[in-house]
């Protein structure tokens, strides 16, 4: 199977050969039911329902199901099936064997697609529209797994804590189960999102890895991450518990908070925007005006300089420079030296020293004492 022509091989040759034994209507029903051709997939749905197909051919949903099942039986009895079956079986089992025979559903399809040299691409970053050719390719592989070689592979249905997965028929799941538990333990112990390489490094120090009779490869460890229903990869390539806010990033606000918490220092709103887009642009575009509006509106972000924001949880105080000076003097309970005021303000704000001095010169707010220290101005009645 040519690496550079996987799509043409599967959609143009193999499917055509497999469908030669079918009538035009039988073939069309399978194509629509499993989303096997670009011209019949929509933007939101890649497969058509039994009802939609029934409406198209003016037959009942049950009749569509009967035609579908009958057509697949016809395919498996045809000469073309026996011609392609060995290569398809070896192709899939060859990949499964690298993972001790069990791989999460979408991860397996991605592996098969990439194994054959097809690189996915985003057509439109704004709409997150995926290349239709890739969608169809995934659907064809899923059809092959579930309907063509389903005597040697089967879905994993009964393992608690697993995502949907495929396994070689008869394979034991104990190794994968223990691998998933170990991966979860590694991440929970770290208590923060981790990059894949970091997880692999920590995983290799666990008793499960060091005592396993089966060689645990790096890609098997990655597979354990995908298998777990409790783990998820965020848009920045980090893994964590699915319910962590730093993993399930859904909004611009989530991404802003994530970026700032990772960098642990005040950032300009334009820099935050660039960092979001640098890591996330394939599926998400952030706009500077939106980022700035959120930073201004949300109380967990504090303006500490011209367009520069910090997280309130870092101990940064809200308020203007004048309000901060008032608080410093009030909490001291006595006049405070200019140096101490400047040092404390600069620990909270990224501003020029001159800005603080100008603020201190406001005689309606502050009073310079004979010893050079500052107190609050007396309120005139």
Secondary structure, 3 states (H helix, E strand, C coil): CCCCCHHHHHHHHHHHHHHHHCCHHHHHHHHHHHCCCHHHCCCCCCCCCHHHHHHHHCCCHHHHHHHHHHHHHHHHHCHHHHHHHHHHHHHHHHHHHCCCCEEEHHHHHHHHHHHCCCCCCEEECCCCEECHHHHHHHHHHHHHHHHHCCCCEEEECCCCCECCEEEECCCCCHHHHHHHHHHHHHHHHHCCCEEHHHHHHHHCCCHHHHHCCCCCCHHHHHHHHHHECCEEECCCCEEEECCCCCCCCCCHHHHHHHHHHHHCCCEEHHHHHHHHHHHHCCCCCCCHHHHHHHHHHCCCEEEEECCEEEEHHHCCCCCCHHHHHHHHHHHHCCCECHHHHHHHHHCCCCCCHHHHHHHHCCCCCEEECCCCCEEECCCCC
